[in-house]
């Protein structure tokens, strides 16, 4: 998600699975915020984020 240039941030939600045996293939999500001006990224766990499908997309 690219925000307005006045904000100067890009957000990326990355989801996947932990491949390590001790993690038992659990799903994981991280949120990456990229400051385009400073060219710095911050990553934080985002497993608690839940997205709802818009009613118009449901069949």
N, C-alpha and C positions, 0 to 999 in steps of 0.2 A: 504494500500500500504506500503510494507516494503522496505525501502531504503537500499542501500549497507551498510554493517557494519561500514564502515569508516565514514558514516554520522550519524549513530546511532539513526535514527528517524523512527517512524511509523506514517503514516497519515491515518486518517479514516474520511470519509465523512458520516455524519449521516443526514438522511432526515426523515421527518415525518410531522405531523399536530399538531397545537396548540389546545388542547382540551378545553381550557377555553372559556366560552361563549362570552366574550368580544373580543376574537381573531377570532371568527367566523370560526373556523376550517381551518384557512389559513395554507398553506404549509410553511415549514421552513427547512433550512439546516444549519448545523454547521460543521466546519472543526476542527478536533481534531489532534493536533500534539503531539506525545508522545516521549520524550527523554528517550531512553532505559537506558542510563548510569545514569542519574540523577533521573530516575523514576518519572519525572514530566510531567504533561500534560498541554497544553494550548488550549483553545477552543475559537473560534471566529465565528461570524455569517458568513455564506457562501451562502446566498441567491442569490448573484450575479454570482455565478459559474454556468456555463452551459457546459454540456458535449455533444459532438457530437458522433453519432454512426459511427464507421468506415464503409466505403463503402463496404467492404467485408462482413459485417454483415447484410447489408440491403438486403431485398428480393424484 
